[in-house]
Amino acid sequence: GVAFISIQAFPALLDLPGDLEVSAVSCGSRHTAVVTRGGELYTWGWGKYGQLGHGDNVSSDQARRVEHLVAKGLRVEEVVCGPWTTYVCV
């Protein structure tokens, strides 16, 4: 079956993996990004334009760590989401 992805603009509690502490958050039109105190970036929501940073155009209701930044050894300091984009300061 096809999984239902909710991209409606309504508040929802988010269960981040491993009890991560969030130091920054930004919301785009239909996606959200958080920076953890450990400098990792997690994104979720609408991914049609690749704005989630996972190297694909997949939408997800679950927060996923952006592995490319981890692989490059980059520590995220700040994130700003635009309507269909995500800007990251490392």
Rosetta blueprint (number, residue, H / E / L):
1 G L
2 V L
3 A L
4 F L
5 I L
6 S L
7 I L
8 Q L
9 A L
10 F L
11 P L
12 A L
13 L L
14 L L
15 D L
16 L L
17 P H
18 G H
19 D H
20 L L
21 E L
22 V E
23 S E
24 A E
25 V E
26 S E
27 C E
28 G L
29 S L
30 R L
31 H E
32 T E
33 A E
34 V E
35 V E
36 T E
37 R L
38 G L
39 G L
40 E L
41 L E
42 Y E
43 T E
44 W E
45 G E
46 W L
47 G L
48 K L
49 Y L
50 G L
51 Q L
52 L L
53 G L
54 H L
55 G L
56 D L
57 N L
58 V L
59 S L
60 S E
61 D E
62 Q E
63 A E
64 R E
65 R E
66 V L
67 E H
68 H H
69 L H
70 V H
71 A H
72 K L
73 G L
74 L L
75 R L
76 V L
77 E L
78 E E
79 V E
80 V E
81 C E
82 G L
83 P L
84 W L
85 T L
86 T E
87 Y E
88 V E
89 C E
90 V L
